[in-house]
Amino acid sequence: MKNTFLTLLLLLFCLHTNAQKAGLEDFKAKYEPYYKATNIKMGILLKKGNQFYAQRINFENNDNVVFNIGSATKTFTAVLILQEIEKGTLNLSDTIGTFLSPIQNIASDITIEQLLRHQTGLAEVVGGEEEWYAYDIPHDSIFRRDVFSNVKPRQEAKIGKFDYTNTNYILLGEILEKINDKSYFDLLKERIFEPCGLEKTYPYLSKTIPDLVHPTDEKNESDQFEGINYKLFAHYDFSAGSIASTLKDMAAFYENLYEKETLISKSSLQQMTDFKGGSYGLGLQKLKVEGVDYWGHGGNNYGYAFRNYYNPENGNMMMYFINRFRVPMKNSVLKDFSAIMHNKSLVAFRKNIVDEFKDFEGNYILKGPELAFTIFEKGNILYFQVQNLKVPLVSYEPNILLDVSSGIEFTKSEDDPGKLIWSQSGEKLEAVTQ
């Protein structure tokens, strides 16, 4: 009887293992036509129990493919700060004026905890379109530029409230350097990369990194590798978004952070994950996917997007990156990852829908917001475009076109076939042709 029971357990494990593999193969089949059409590459790593499952969309399997993790860098910065607290060199209640000389429009009485929780009311200094032009500047105008020289006045109404801005974490990086009299990048290597055994992780993105997946831009969907300017990542993004890594290394980092005391103590992790009734702790976010709570911190940068989800109840993880700032079909992607983790089958998109929805194509004005948008076909795929934002449209059932990134459904008006009905979050609006 005991041997029979063990055999059944092994069979059940194999069935679950095969389910994850089959699920990722189905995922690849479902999304690759759309991502391939727009030059998007995706890397996926799922962990269930002690098993890892990897998949690549639109490029060959390679565990060493490197990408910029963007704002997921903030978790690394928060870890370094918590290490300083454990050493007794600073406290959450310390003010930045204790460490840094006065900076215009940045109050010296802002605390370390306010920086970590994005509760300072500080204006953004990096991350806008204007700063991103530095990505491919051919000269050295950003060489060692003071990123705080143009910071706008503090927004008093936002003090004490969550308001996400990279400025907070760039200041934390400056404080770390001041305390240690050492480069932030050296601190990353010595106190995180090496203890965690991260073999393919780099302090900032550079063209010199081996196996770097090439970034693509939003507008032209074209390769931007030659435009990479390491100064943008090292000098602008800095401690808010500079790091480059692999999915394998990132999984090792999160395991060491959440499941071991390699980096910080259990009590420090409890501080880090004390969200105080909100969704942002100390360099970490509380995320919910299909009703399940996760810890993580997403990242978006010019040419890259990264998402990570860790289930504190069982240690399961979902991670992916793409070589584009925005993630097309993101809501559907996450829902399907959750389905795979729970051994559920994926629902495929309907095939060959271009002819069926031919009369949906055109230029429209959404009545009410007076928003202009276009539905058009390219490469046998239908797209929805608002200004520079372009996403593919799919269908799960006849007569309904769906943008799975935002949940917008398009149907024909019953009263006037020349109009579209835009349905989103229970609200319906009419769109008329221009």
C-alpha positions in Angstrom: 0.0 0.0 0.0 2.9 2.4 0.9 4.6 1.8 -2.5 1.3 2.4 -4.3 0.8 5.7 -2.4 4.4 6.8 -3.3 3.8 5.9 -6.9 0.6 8.0 -7.0 2.4 10.9 -5.4 5.2 10.7 -8.1 2.6 10.4 -10.8 0.7 13.5 -9.5 4.0 15.5 -9.4 4.8 14.5 -12.9 1.4 15.5 -14.1 1.8 18.9 -12.5 5.3 19.3 -13.9 4.1 18.5 -17.4 1.1 20.9 -16.9 3.5 23.8 -16.3 5.6 22.8 -19.4 2.5 22.4 -21.5 1.1 25.6 -20.2 4.2 27.7 -21.2 4.2 26.0 -24.6 0.5 27.1 -25.0 1.4 30.5 -23.8 4.2 30.8 -26.5 1.8 29.7 -29.2 -0.8 32.2 -28.0 1.3 35.3 -27.8 4.3 34.8 -30.1 2.5 35.8 -33.4 1.6 39.2 -31.8 5.0 39.9 -30.2 6.9 38.7 -33.3 5.0 41.1 -35.5 6.2 44.1 -33.4 9.7 42.9 -32.7 9.1 42.1 -29.1 11.2 39.5 -27.2 10.0 38.0 -24.0 11.7 35.9 -21.3 9.6 34.0 -18.7 10.6 32.2 -15.5 8.1 30.5 -13.3 8.8 28.8 -10.0 6.4 26.3 -8.4 7.6 24.3 -5.4 11.2 23.6 -6.1 10.8 23.5 -9.9 11.6 26.3 -12.3 10.0 26.5 -15.8 11.4 28.8 -18.5 10.2 30.0 -21.9 11.3 32.5 -24.5 9.1 34.3 -26.9 10.6 35.3 -30.3 14.2 34.3 -29.6 16.2 31.2 -28.7 16.3 29.8 -25.2 19.3 31.3 -23.3 19.4 31.5 -19.5 22.1 34.2 -19.7 20.1 36.8 -21.6 20.5 40.1 -19.9 18.0 43.0 -19.6 17.6 46.2 -17.6 15.4 45.6 -14.6 14.4 49.3 -14.3 12.8 50.3 -11.1 13.2 46.8 -9.6 16.6 48.3 -8.8 14.8 50.1 -5.9 14.5 46.9 -4.0 18.3 46.5 -4.1 18.7 50.1 -2.9 16.2 49.4 0.0 18.2 46.3 0.9 21.4 48.4 1.2 19.6 51.0 3.4 18.3 48.2 5.7 21.8 46.8 5.9 22.9 50.3 7.1 20.2 50.3 9.7 21.3 46.9 10.9 24.8 48.2 11.2 23.6 51.2 13.2 24.9 53.8 10.7 21.4 55.3 10.1 17.8 55.0 11.2 14.5 55.3 9.4 13.8 58.5 11.3 17.0 60.1 10.2 16.7 63.1 7.9 18.6 63.6 4.7 20.0 66.8 6.0 22.1 64.6 8.4 24.0 63.3 5.4 23.7 65.6 2.4 24.4 69.2 1.9 21.3 71.4 1.2 19.8 70.8 -2.3 17.5 73.4 -3.9 13.8 72.4 -3.7 14.6 69.3 -1.6 13.8 69.8 2.1 16.6 68.7 4.5 14.0 67.4 7.0 12.8 64.6 4.8 13.3 61.2 6.5 14.8 58.0 5.2 11.5 56.3 5.7 9.7 58.9 3.7 12.1 58.4 0.8 11.7 54.6 1.0 7.9 54.9 1.0 7.6 57.6 -1.6 5.9 60.0 0.8 8.1 63.1 0.3 6.1 65.1 -2.2 9.3 65.6 -4.2 9.0 66.3 -7.9 10.4 63.9 -10.5 14.0 64.4 -11.8 14.3 61.5 -14.2 12.0 59.2 -16.2 10.1 61.7 -18.3 10.2 61.8 -22.1 12.5 64.8 -22.0 15.2 63.0 -20.0 15.0 59.9 -22.2 16.4 61.8 -25.1 19.7 61.4 -23.3 19.4 57.7 -24.2 21.0 58.3 -27.6 22.6 61.7 -27.3 25.8 61.3 -29.4 27.9 63.8 -27.3 28.7 64.1 -23.6 26.2 66.7 -22.5 25.0 64.4 -19.7 28.5 63.5 -18.5 28.4 63.8 -14.7 25.4 66.1 -14.9 23.8 67.1 -11.6 20.3 65.5 -11.9 19.0 67.7 -9.1 19.9 71.0 -10.8 16.4 71.3 -12.4 14.2 69.7 -9.8 10.9 71.4 -9.5 9.4 72.7 -6.2 8.1 70.2 -3.7 4.4 69.4 -3.8 3.2 70.2 -0.3 -0.2 68.4 -0.6 1.6 65.1 -1.3 3.8 65.1 1.7 3.0 62.0 3.9 1.1 60.4 1.0 2.3 57.8 -1.5 3.4 59.5 -4.7 5.9 57.4 -6.7 9.0 59.3 -7.9 12.5 58.2 -8.8 13.9 61.2 -7.0 13.4 59.5 -3.7 15.6 56.5 -4.5 18.3 58.6 -6.3 18.7 60.5 -3.0 18.9 57.2 -1.1 21.8 56.2 -3.4 23.5 59.5 -2.7 23.2 58.9 1.0 24.6 55.4 0.7 27.6 56.7 -1.1 28.1 59.5 1.5 27.9 57.1 4.4 30.3 54.5 2.9 32.6 56.9 1.0 32.2 54.3 -1.8 30.4 54.0 -5.1 26.8 52.8 -5.0 27.8 50.3 -7.8 30.6 48.9 -5.7 28.2 48.5 -2.8 25.8 46.5 -5.0 28.6 44.1 -6.0 30.1 43.6 -2.6 26.9 43.4 -0.5 24.3 41.9 -2.8 25.7 40.5 -6.1 28.6 38.5 -4.6 26.8 37.1 -1.5 23.8 36.0 -3.6 26.1 34.5 -6.3 24.7 36.6 -9.1 26.9 35.8 -12.0 25.3 37.8 -14.8 24.2 40.9 -12.9 25.6 44.4 -13.6 25.3 47.7 -11.7 24.2 49.5 -14.9 23.2 48.8 -18.5 25.9 49.1 -21.1 26.5 47.9 -24.7 29.5 46.0 -23.5 27.4 43.5 -21.5 27.5 40.0 -23.1 24.1 38.5 -24.2 22.3 41.7 -23.8 18.8 41.5 -25.3 18.5 44.5 -27.7 16.0 47.2 -26.6 13.3 48.4 -29.0 11.5 51.7 -29.0 7.7 52.3 -28.8 7.1 54.4 -31.9 9.0 52.5 -34.6 9.4 49.1 -32.8 13.0 49.1 -34.0 16.2 47.9 -32.5 17.8 50.6 -30.3 21.0 48.8 -29.3 23.3 51.2 -31.0 21.7 54.1 -29.2 22.5 52.8 -25.7 24.2 55.4 -23.6 25.5 54.0 -20.4 25.5 57.4 -18.8 21.7 57.5 -18.9 21.6 54.3 -16.7 24.6 55.1 -14.5 24.1 58.8 -14.0 20.4 59.4 -14.5 18.7 56.2 -13.4 21.4 55.4 -10.9 20.0 53.8 -7.6 16.4 54.1 -9.0 16.7 52.0 -12.1 20.2 51.2 -13.4 20.7 47.4 -12.8 20.9 44.8 -15.6 20.4 41.1 -14.9 19.0 37.8 -16.0 15.8 36.0 -14.9 17.9 33.3 -13.3 19.9 35.8 -11.2 16.8 37.7 -10.2 15.3 34.5 -8.9 18.4 33.9 -6.9 18.2 37.5 -5.5 14.6 37.1 -4.4 15.2 33.7 -2.8 18.1 35.1 -0.8 16.0 38.1 0.2 12.7 36.4 1.0 13.7 32.9 2.2 17.2 33.3 3.7 19.0 35.9 5.8 21.8 36.3 3.3 21.1 40.0 2.9 19.0 41.2 5.8 17.5 39.7 8.9 14.0 38.4 9.3 13.0 41.5 11.3 14.3 43.8 8.5 12.3 41.8 6.0 9.2 42.3 8.2 9.9 46.1 8.1 10.3 45.9 4.4 7.0 44.2 3.9 5.0 46.3 6.4 2.8 48.1 3.9 1.0 50.0 6.6 -2.4 49.5 5.0 -1.2 50.6 1.6 0.5 48.8 -1.3 4.1 50.1 -1.0 6.5 49.1 1.7 10.3 49.7 1.8 11.3 49.2 -1.8 8.6 46.6 -2.3 5.0 46.6 -3.6 2.1 44.4 -2.5 0.5 43.0 -5.6 -2.6 41.0 -6.2 -3.1 38.6 -9.1 -6.3 36.7 -9.5 -7.0 37.1 -5.8 -3.6 36.0 -4.6 -1.2 38.4 -2.8 2.4 38.7 -4.0 5.4 40.8 -3.2 7.4 42.4 -6.0 8.5 45.6 -7.7 8.1 46.2 -11.4 10.4 48.1 -13.6 10.1 50.1 -16.9 12.8 51.9 -18.7 13.6 52.9 -22.2 13.5 49.7 -24.2 12.8 47.3 -21.3 10.0 46.2 -18.9 10.3 43.7 -16.0 7.7 42.2 -13.7 8.2 39.9 -10.7 5.8 38.3 -8.3 6.7 36.3 -5.2 4.0 34.5 -3.2 5.0 34.7 0.5 2.7 31.8 1.4 4.4 29.2 -0.7 7.5 30.7 -2.3 6.1 30.5 -5.9 7.4 33.1 -8.3 6.3 34.5 -11.7 8.8 36.7 -13.6 9.1 38.0 -17.1 10.7 40.7 -19.1 10.2 42.2 -22.6 12.5 44.5 -24.7 9.9 47.4 -24.8 8.9 50.0 -22.3 5.2 49.0 -22.2 3.9 45.5 -22.0 1.3 44.8 -24.7 -1.6 42.5 -23.6 -0.3 42.8 -20.0 -3.5 41.9 -18.2 -4.1 38.8 -20.3 -0.4 37.8 -19.9 -0.6 37.9 -16.1 -4.0 36.1 -16.0 -2.5 33.3 -18.1 0.6 33.0 -15.9 -1.7 32.6 -12.9 -3.7 30.0 -14.8 -0.5 28.0 -15.6 0.6 28.2 -11.9 -2.8 26.7 -10.9 -2.6 24.0 -13.7 -5.5 25.5 -15.6 -5.8 25.4 -19.4 -5.3 28.6 -21.4 -8.1 30.0 -23.6 -6.6 30.6 -27.1 -7.4 33.7 -29.0 -9.7 33.2 -32.0 -7.8 32.8 -35.3 -8.1 34.7 -38.6 -10.3 37.5 -37.3 -9.2 40.2 -39.8 -11.9 39.6 -42.3 -14.6 39.2 -39.6 -13.8 42.6 -38.2 -12.9 44.4 -41.4 -15.7 47.0 -41.0 -14.3 47.9 -37.5 -11.3 49.5 -39.1 -11.2 53.3 -39.3 -10.5 56.6 -37.5 -12.8 57.3 -34.6 -13.7 60.0 -32.0 -14.9 58.7 -28.7 -17.8 60.9 -27.7 -17.5 62.4 -24.3 -13.7 62.5 -23.8 -13.5 63.4 -27.5 -10.6 61.0 -27.8 -9.3 60.2 -31.2 -8.3 56.6 -32.0 -7.7 54.3 -34.9 -8.4 50.6 -35.6 -6.3 49.3 -38.4 -4.8 46.1 -39.9 -1.1 45.4 -40.4 0.5 42.1 -41.1 -2.8 40.2 -40.7 -3.2 41.6 -37.1 -5.7 44.2 -36.0 -4.4 47.1 -33.9 -5.9 49.8 -31.7 -3.9 53.1 -31.6 -4.2 56.2 -29.4 -1.5 58.7 -30.2 1.8 56.7 -30.0 0.3 53.9 -28.0 -0.4 50.9 -30.3 -1.7 47.5 -29.0 -3.0 44.4 -30.8 -6.7 43.5 -30.7 -7.9 40.0 -30.2 -11.2 38.1 -30.0 -12.5 35.4 -27.7 -16.0 35.4 -29.1 -17.7 36.5 -32.3 -18.5 40.2 -32.8 -16.3 41.4 -29.9 -12.9 42.9 -30.4 -10.8 43.1 -27.2 -7.8 45.1 -26.1 -6.5 42.8 -23.3 -4.1 45.4 -22.1 -6.9 47.7 -20.9 -10.0 45.6 -21.0 -11.7 47.7 -23.7 -14.3 45.8 -25.7 -15.4 47.1 -29.1 -18.7 46.1 -30.6 -20.9 47.5 -33.4 -23.8 49.7 -32.3 -27.2 48.0 -32.8 -28.8 51.3 -33.7 -26.1 52.5 -36.1 -23.7 50.1 -37.7 -21.4 53.0 -38.5 -20.7 53.5 -34.8 -18.6 51.5 -32.4 -19.5 50.9 -28.7 -16.5 51.2 -26.4 -17.1 49.2 -23.2 -14.7 49.4 -20.3 -15.2 48.7 -16.5 -19.0 48.6 -16.9 -19.2 51.9 -18.8 -20.3 52.2 -22.4 -19.4 55.1 -24.8 -20.1 55.7 -28.5 -17.3 56.2 -31.0 -18.1 57.8 -34.4 -16.0 57.8 -37.5 -14.0 60.9 -38.3 
